[in-house]
Amino acid sequence: MPIYKKHRVFSEKLTSIEDPIAVVQRGVISFVPSKGTSFLIPTFIDNPVNVKLQALSVSTANALHGSLAQGWYCDLKLHYATNAASSGFGSIASNVLIEEIGRRIRMVGSKLYVATASMAANSASNTGITSTASTSWRKLEEYGSNTQRYLVVNVPTSASVWFKTVKQKVAFEVIGYEY
């Protein structure tokens, strides 16, 4: 998940004006929410001001749009990877396809993992991260429980049928500024 920066400085003879650095982080994630109607976006941006989401599957599009009266929202507050947040990335049994390596995300407790290998259909069960983690999943140390690195995206309750226990694929863009 790269971060792109832009920096502008305007200078004159007597005064200088420095704008904050705009920081943009883009990525694509694939996950299975284990319960609830929210999911997490991992980010390195310290001061997020905007989040853009693009659904990459029918079930995700239905979950984000819900009904005409409701839509998804994000409070732009960074959260820790606590056990309560673990419901944002589930781990029900499903295979990791070749195209999802590096994008498929699972969370166990307060540890975030990304798929590093394609797996058979039953190898990604709820307890599959214990003994085989080193071969199929890589732990992302930078998203540990002691850092605020997650934005919580809430989907409408009317979309819960499309959201729970179904694999979701979403492209995201988080925008913020460094001062």
Buried (B, 14 or more C-beta within 10 A) or exposed (E): BEEEEEEEEEEEEEEEEEEEEBBBBBBBBBBBBBEBBBBBBBBBBEEBEEBEBEBBBEBBBBBBBBEEEBEBEBEBEBBBBEEEBBBBBBBBEBBBBEEBBBBBBBBBEBBBBBBBEBBEEEBBEEEBBEEBBEEBBBBBEEBBBEEEBBBBBBBBEBBBEBBBEBBBBBBBBBBBBEE
